[in-house]
Amino acid sequence: MASENALSAASSEGKVMSEWRDIETAPKDERVLISVRFGDGERETYLAFWSELDDGFRPEYAEMSVFDADSITHWMPLPKPPGEA
């Protein structure tokens, strides 16, 4: 699980090449980073995938089930892996 601060820092260093996008445009056939806003206003970022069974995004490594659709606001594609040297 990456924090938004870490993602912001990576972005400012040129390590993250994408911008956050509206969740309505998220693909349902690949893993993506999603931004989740919880009831207390705190925001966290998760690696997630679309679950046809649950009809929603599931976190890849967290011990929780599908996120409440209203709490997911944005997504970002994963960066391409580094090339071989």
N, C-alpha and C positions, 0 to 999 in steps of 0.2 A: 504494500500500500504506500503510495507516494503522497506526500503532502503538497498542497498547492504552493507553499513557499518553495519547496524543492523544485517544483515544475517551473515556477516563476524565475528562480535563479538559473535553472538550466536554459530557459528561454532567453534570458538576457545574455547568457554566455554563448548563444547560438547553437545549443545542443538540441533544442526542441524546435522543429521547423514549422509547426502547424499552429493555428489559432483555434481557440474553443469555438465550437459550432452549436447551433440550436439542436436540442435532442431530437426534434422531429425529423431531422435529416440523417440520423444515425443508421448505419447499415446493420442488417440483422444476420449477416453471414460472415462476420469476422470479429475478432476481439478488439475492443476499443478501451480508451480511458473514459470514464464518466465522472462528472462532477455531481455530487449528491449534497443537497441542503437538508439538514435535519431540523426538527422542530424548534430547537434552541437557537437556530440561525447559523450554527457551525456548519462549515462546508468541508467535505473530504473528497479525495479522488481515489477511484478504484479501477483496477483492471477488471473488465467485465465482458460477458458474452450474452447474446440473446438466447433465451430459453423458450423454445416453441411450447414445451410442456407447461411452463408457468406463464407464458405470454408476457414476458418482461425480462429486464436485464438482471443477471445473476452475477455477484462478485466472484472473481476467479479464485481468490484465496481466503476470503473472510468467512467467518462462521455465522453466516446469516443467509436467509433465503432471498427471494426476489425483492428488489427495492420498490417502495411505493412509487408508482409512475409520476406522481406530482412532485416528488422530491428530487428527481433527476432532471437537471436543467440543461446541461451541456455535455458534449462529447468531443473527443479528439482522437484522430487516428494514431496508432502506434508508429514510432519512427521505423524506418527500414534498418535492418541489422547492418553492422559495419561490414565493409568488404574485406576480403582477405588481403593481407599485406604482400 
